[in-house]
Structures are given as structure tokens and as C-alpha cells.
Amino acid sequence: MPRPAFTLSAGAHRIELGETTRIMGIVNVTPDSFSDGGRFFSADDAVAQAMRLVREGADIIDVGGESTRPFSDFVSEEEETRRVVPVIRALAERIDVPISIDTNKAGVARAAIEAGATILNDVGALRLDPLMAEVAAEFRVPVIVMHMLGTPKTMQKAPVYEDLFGEIHDFLAEAVGRALDAGVSRSQIVIDPGIGFGKTVTHNLMLLGDLSKLRELEAPILIGPSRKAFIRKLLKPPDQTDISTDLPIVETGTQAAVAAAVLAGAHILRVHDVAQTAATVRIVDAVRNALESEQDKIRISNLESRNKFE
């Protein structure tokens, strides 16, 4: 089935979603993120990393100042703002792709947008801070709403669903409704089913295999599988509880998840390794587009045949 097309307006940028899968490069300005915590904690290092990701093909740079790994601790609004605003301000002057602020706090979002961010990425789905939707509407920026079971502190404590797709669908539908009620344009809403946020290995695999169940929400889909625990659990030796996120095999697993997500209909991929993802996406998009082009030819031919006999 063809992937639906959408267009996001992010400041001076128009992001076309459909024929080409877009890549969001992760820049964590944190000491404790699960994969690269501490590597880009200084503003200079974070800016340099973002610029490298743009050179490698990132369509969006996502800057975050608070880890949302399982069991992570809360960071104050003041500290999170102090971490991200200098990075965003510097990047706004140096890169020509949209900058996303990864936060669930309205004060941080406002400061980041005023510094140059043009996309709001909220893992809290506009529910952890009731003012987040108002900020998105006020600045008319695209907003990404993500499903999460509970909070980062509690989400991986034996997550259970009676109806995985139905519950995630309803959660995201409510988030979309909150955005619309605040005045956010429907065309500016992106949904994220939250890979790794309150899901077992099986839950994550099921989501990657059938994103079509979320299409009736009429919004582009973002997927963030990069180096997540479900990949590491599938690839680790039987005698180990976990493996390092830096191992090449973990990135190989990430690229397999990326390919599955694109084939299932994802529009945007949030990843650490942009260069490898860009190569994967180029091939998988080519496969998708070739199949869709051939299917279009068959549909047109069938339609012409029916018209001929009517």
C-alpha cells in the first residue's frame, strides 16, 4: 500500500514526507542518555556532532537535554534549558535543516523555539505539561506526539497491553485531539508509537511489522528504533544480560529495524548513525517506490480496461 504523503512547515523549511523517508539525527546534550550520554554534553561537542550529522544526510536535527531512558531521573526546567538553548542558537546560525527540540516541558520548548528550533518533539504527548500544546499552537511549529506507557521512570516495569495496537491508537488519537483543541493545525501533527517506551521485545517487533494500523490517524509516522534495548536483547549472547550500544552488531540490528519501519510505512526515522541510515533508506525507498510505481501502472491499466467496456 502506498505510503501517504504529507508536508510539514517548520519555519522557513517545508519537509515533504512520502516518496523519501526523512532522517532525524539525535544530539543528546546529556550526561546519562542510554547510548551516547556524556559524549556531547558540552555545547561545542554537541554543535560539532550536529553539523557532522547534517553532512551525513540528516534532514532534521533533534536536540535533547534530558534523558528519557528507562528509569531515568527528572531534570529541572532551568537545567534542561541551560543545556539545549546555546546548542540550538549556535546551530540555527550554521545549519540549513530544521532543528527539533526534544522536551516535555513547555518552558524549555518556548526557550528553544525562541533560540531557533522549529519542531517540537514531545515524548509526553502534550500530557505531562498541559501548556505544551499551547506553545506548539502559538509558534505554529510541527509537534511530534509519542506513545509512552507511564513515565520514563516507570514505563519498563512489566508493560502489559490487552490490545497493543488499539491502546496505542487511542492514546495517540487523544494526543492529536489535545493538539487540535489547542489550535495546532492537523497538518502539523506527527505521531510516534514509542518504540521502547513501555514495550516488551515482542511489542516493539509487532509495531515495526504493521504500522498500517495507525494510518487512520491521518498523520505522518516517526519511528525511533536506534540502538534500543529490544535490539540488544535479540542480539546478545545467551550468557550476557546486555551488550554495549557501541558494538557494530547493534548498529546492524538498528539498520534492520530501520528497513522494517520504512517498509511498514514510517515517514521519519530518529537515529544516532545518520550515515548508515541514509544508505539503508536509499535502498529501501527505491524498493518501495519501484513497487508502488508498478502497482500504479497496473491500477491505471485495470481502470482503462473497465472504462473500455462500460
C-alpha positions, 0 to 999 in steps of 0.5 A: 500500500502506498505510503501517504504523503504529507508536508510539514512547515517548520519555519522557513523549511517545508519537509515533504514526507512520502516518496523519501523517508526523512532522517532525524539525527539525535544530539543528546546534550546529556550526561546519562542518555542510554547510548551516547550520554556524556559524549556531547554534553558540552555545547561545542561537542554537541554543535560539532556532532550536529553539523557532522550529522547534517553532512551525513544526510540528516534532514532534521536535527533533534536536540535533547537535554534530558534523558528519557531512558528507562528509569531515568531521573527528572531534570529541572526546567532551568537545567534542561534549558541551560543545556539545549538553548546555546546548542540550538542558537549556535546551530540555527546560525550554521545549519540549513535543516530544521532543528527539533527540540526534544522536551516535555516541558513547555518552558524549555520548548518556548526557550528553544523555539525562541533560540531557533528550533522549529519542531517540537518533539514531545515524548509526553504527548502534550500530557505531562505539561498541559501548556505544551500544546499551547506553545506548539499552537502559538509558534505554529511549529510541527509537534511530534506526539509519542506513545509512552506507557507511564513515565520514563521512570516507570514505563519498563516495569512489566508493560502489559497491553490487552490490545497493543495496537488499539491502546496505542491508537487511542492514546495517540488519537487523544494526543492529536485531539489535545493538539487540535483543541489547542489550535495546532493545525492537523497538518502539523501533527506527527505521531510516534508509537514509542518504540521502547517506551513501555514495550516488551521485545515482542511489542516493539517487533509487532509495531515495526511489522504493521504500522498500517494500523495507525494510518487512520490517524491521518498523520505522518509516522516517526519511528525511533528504533536506534540502538534500543534495548529490544535490539540488544536483547535479540542480539546478545549472547545467551550468557550476557544480560546486555551488550554495549550500544557501541558494538557494530552488531547493534548498529546492524540490528538498528539498520534492520529495524530501520528497513522494517519501519520504512517498509511498514510505512514510517515517514521519519526515522530518529537515529544516532548513525545518520550515515548508515541510515541514509544508505539503508533508506536509499535502498529501501525507498527505491524498493518501495517506490519501484513497487508502488510505481508498478502497482500504479501502472497496473491500477491505471491499466485495470481502470482503462480496461473497465472504462473500455467496456462500460 
